[in-house]
Amino acid sequence: MTDNPFEELTGLISFNSISSLRSKYSDTEIKKQAIALSDQFELVKNEIDSDIDAIIERLSHCDPLRTLVIATDLVMVPMINKVSESQITPGISQIVRYIEYAQSIFVTHKLNDKGNIFADDDYIFKTLSMIEDLYNKSIIFVNYLAAKLYVDGQFSDEEIDYIVESYQMSFVRGNRYRFQQLKNIKVLLQPHSEELFKLYGVTSDDLLRGLQELEVSLSSGKVDALSQFGMESDITTNLDDLGEYLKKIQFDPGNSLWTLFDKCFGVALYVALYDVKQVTGWPDSFISKLSFELGELSTTDKKSNSDYDNWPFVDLPVQKKPFINIDGITYCFDYYNLFDNIYRVIQKIIKESDSTYATKWALFQQEASENLVANMFRKLLPGSEVYLGNYYPDENHTKQYDENDILIIYDTCVLIIEVKAGSFTYTPAATDFQAHIKSLDALIKKADYQCNRTLNYINRCERANFYKTNSKKSDLKFYLDKKKYNYFFTFCITVDNFNAVEAKIDKAHFLNINSGTLAVSVDDLDIYTEFFDSPLIFLHYLKHRQAASNNSILYLNDELDHLGLYIKHNDYNGYVSSYVTDKEQLVAFGYRRDLDAYFAGIHDDRLKIEKPKQIVPERIMQILIFLESKQIPRRVDFANFLLDMSDKARRDLNGFISYVVGREKLIKSMCPFALEGDFFMCCFVRIPRITIMPKRLIDLHTYALLKSRNKVEGWQVILSYDDDCCITDIAFKICHYFDFEKDKFTESEILDYSESIKSTRKIKYLNKDYDNS
């Protein structure tokens, strides 16, 4: 964000899909406009309060079931064939909120049904339209709120920026893609299966099966029914003669086509798709724990916040219990609030039913979440060393030990991970900033502190010992020799998904978060396990992701914005920094679209969408695969060098290797070549049945090239291939020119050899202007 917290005071300069945000007003002008907006705060708030009262009054005359069914249909239509949020037109997000708001009002207020004579559909449509307007006004209201906070002077500009963004993100729903909707919940709920069965007669498997049925029913059930109806009735393009067609076959409850028709358009739809009992088969006692009755909270829990009662941005009842009971039947209409909150809802009802289970829940939850995260990293980094529950001496108390949740070693990389399974207590930052920040502190700030405490221990030790328990008598578990490692990554992994906060938590300086720590939810970590096939490419991404956390101008709203930028621009930090100054900040739009489409295709393989990824030419990819499969030491260092190359340099290296292989087959001897730009590489290719340069000559050749090209250091790479052009060996190292004496060379020897290279033209150079064509 900029120094000014108001959207309309911000200039947008568009560069492709990157936008720079900067204030176009002086400080005096900002203050003047802030005062003007602040003066209107109470007027605008009262207007929205009046709108809310009017909506509540109108909903009291609406048939709840009919209203929620109409709302569900209105939500479904604009979402058909959409695979990315970037495809959703402005305003649709407010339509999606029809269900949650109407359902929440139905359970917090008594109906005024006048003997069950409800208003007609036109009345319902008008009421839903008013809800849409309410959400639009509520979103705009944040400008007046920010102005008031600015003028009152209670918060810093940075804190106001955070409050504004937190307010805006409170309207966002949908924590994960459909293909992963239940993956992590399954792992986290499994340890509680016995308790679930004891309390409610359902195992964790029963619970997951029911949720899976609801997932299909709420997301694609109606579309699938319509599609099936069209196929079975042979009416696929023209429904004008639908009525005549149905008259011909006549009403017959046993007729499958009539059953489908009723499922698509009739009363049976309510039961077939939204009746929780019919869809899931769960016991009534369990379903009732997850549902509110009409008007149930009208006297006991109506006040969510005294200043913003019934406002859309506060915690709504549908987020506490996802189902609603109408006339003895429990329904589920809201897909997003169900799956965004179901894990914490289950946790809450278990604790309410068995207060003695709270400690067990916490222990099971922490163990399950740590194992879940560890297994994800095992998939991302096959062959890595993964250690859970690691203890080390406290720096200030020799008799005490500190704990690290997970530590992973992969080649020259160390990943220090803290897992936070606790829930994020949703208190709007706009209504209680301190409570909101306290919840963040308990999760991310604490994890960041623990990560850096572990990293500091490693940095201050020649050999960092880690133990099995927090006892001085504990056995040594493993140790780290710091000088062997070049990359250290610290992670805070949370079970709760508050992506928009985590993606840029390092920019919230008032939290004092270390800028190097990456805060990621288990849902986004799961996305990485689905996306990355190569551990070396994953670690290369982490290198740039860590750099982004130190980039003050890059301000992204989603973890996948980082991934999308990496795919498109590789060194995306350098790319965006070339556009703006340190006083500006950049946001990205549309970089997730291809990723959204790809992950939609994982759920529905009929879409057949290709994975978006960087272009890595074949021979470079072969090198990476060989490094990984053979676990070549220091492979991460060399892979980062290769992957840091520009697209052109990658193509040039790929083409030159192919050229040299062909050339060596003709002349029967090695043909070294050099590649340079903002780097330097001297490459030697070995194939069968040619004259091989001895190692000393290879070193001399490298020093001579460094000297002739005025380079202080560069990579020496030796690639060995068999007759089928498959790699059989790779050797690489960084050569520093001034180490030539250690290798027993003289400078005159190097100069003489350099001249001999030039005179005999046994070397081809590939510089940054080389055209591979």
PEBEL-V246882 format. One line per field, one symbol per residue. ss: DSSP state (A for helix, B for strand, O for the rest). phi: phi as a letter, one per 40 degrees, with the letter a starting at -180 (. if undefined). psi: psi as a letter, one per 20 degrees, with the letter a starting at -180 (. if undefined). Layout:
BEGIN
ss=???
phi=???
psi=???
END
This chain:
BEGIN
ss=OOOOOOAAABBBBBBOOBBBBBBOOOAAAAAAAAAAAAAOAAAAAAAAAAAAAAAAAAAOOOOAAAAAAAAAAAAAAAAOOOOOAAAOOOOAAAAAOAAAAAAAAAAAOOOOOOOOOOOOAAAAAAAAAAAAAAAAAAAAAAAAAAAAAAAAOOOOAAAAAAAAAAAAAOOOOOOOOAAAOOAAAAAAAAOOAAAAAAAAOOOAAAAAAAAAAAAAAAAOAAAAAAAAAAAAAOOOOOOOOAAAAAAAAOOOOOOAAAAAAAAAAOOAAAAAAABAAAAAOOOAAAAAAOBBBOOOOOOOOOOOOOOOOOOOOOOOAAAAOOBBBBOOBBBOOOAAAAAAAAAAAAAAAAAAAOAAAAAAAAAAAAAAAAAAAAAAAAAAOOOOBBBBBBBBBOOOOOOOBBBBBBBBBBOOBBBBBBBBOOOOOOOOOOOOAAAAAAAAAAAAAAAAAAAAAAAAAAAOOOBBBBBOOOOOOOOBBBBBBAAAOOBBBBBBBBOOOOAAAAOOAAAOAAAOOOOOBBBBBAAAAAAAAAAOOOAAAAAAAAAAAAAAAOOOOBOOOOAAAAAAAAAAAOOAAAAAAOOOOOOOBBBBOOOOAAAAAAAAAAAOAAAOOOOOOOOOOAAAAAAAAAAAAAOOOOAAAAAAAAAOOOAAAAAAAAAAAAAAAAAAAAAOBOOOBBBBOOOBBBBBBBOOOOBOOOAAAAAAAAAAAAAAOOOOBBBBBBBBBOOOOOBBBBBBBBBBAAAOOOOOOOAAAAAAAAAAAAAAOOOBBBOOOOOOO
phi=.ccbcbdccbcbbcbfbbbcbacbbcdcccccccccccccdcccccccdcccccccccccbbcdccccccccccccdcccgbbbcccccdhccccccdcccccccccbbccbcfggccccccccdccccccdcdccccccddccccccccccgcbcdcccdcdcccccccccbgcacccbdbdcddcccdccdccdcccbgbcccdccccccccdccccbdccccccccccccgbbbbbccccccccccgcadcccccccccccbbccdcccbbcdccccgccdccdccbbbcdgdccbcacccaccbcgccccccdcccacbbcbfgbcbbbcccccccbcccccdccccccacccdccdccccccccccccdccccccbdgccbbbgbbacccbbccbbcbbcabbbbfcbbbbbbbbccccccbdccbaccccccccdcbcccccccccccccccccbcbccbbcbcbccccccaabcdccbbbbbbbbbbccbbdccccbcccccccfcccccccbccccccdccccccbcccccccddcccccccccccbbcadcccccccdcbgcccccccccbcccbbbbbbgccdccdcccccccbcccfbcccaccbddccccccccdcccfcdgccccccccccccdccccccdccccccdccccccgacbcabbaacaaabbbbbbcgbccccdccccccccccdcccfbcaacbbbbbbcccgccbabbaacbbdccccccgbbccccccccccccccfcbbbbbcccbcc
psi=raipjpgijpqoopodjppppqpjqrhghggghgggghhighggghghgggghggggghijqogghghggggghhggiipjpiqhiipqphhhhhhigghggghhhiiqqqmilkkorrrhhggggghhhgghggghhghhhghgggghghhkhqrhghggggghgggiiipqnirrhhjhjghhgghhgijgggghghikprhggghgghgghggghgjggghggghghghijohhojhkgghghhgiqpohiphghggghhhiahhghghhiogghghjqqhhgghhjqqrpjhjhhhkgohphhlpjqhiroqhiihpiqppolippqphogghghhihghgggghghhhnhiiggggggggggghghggghghhhhmpirpppqmpqqpphiohiqqqqpgppppodjqppopppoiqqoonophhhngghghhggghfggghgghghggghgghipgoopprhrlqhjqqpgrqpohiipipppppopqgqomghghhkhiinhiilppiippoprhghhhghhhgpiphhhghgghghhghhhjoiionqiqhigggghgggiemhghghhihrriirqqqqpiiighgggghhhghnihhmpqpprqooqghhhhgggggghilpqkhgggghggiiqrgghggggghhggghggghhgikrqnqqqpqdjrppopppprqkrpppqhhhggggghgggghjlphrrpppoppqahjkqpiqppqqpppgjjhhhjlqqhhgggghghhgghiljqpqoaijpoi.
END
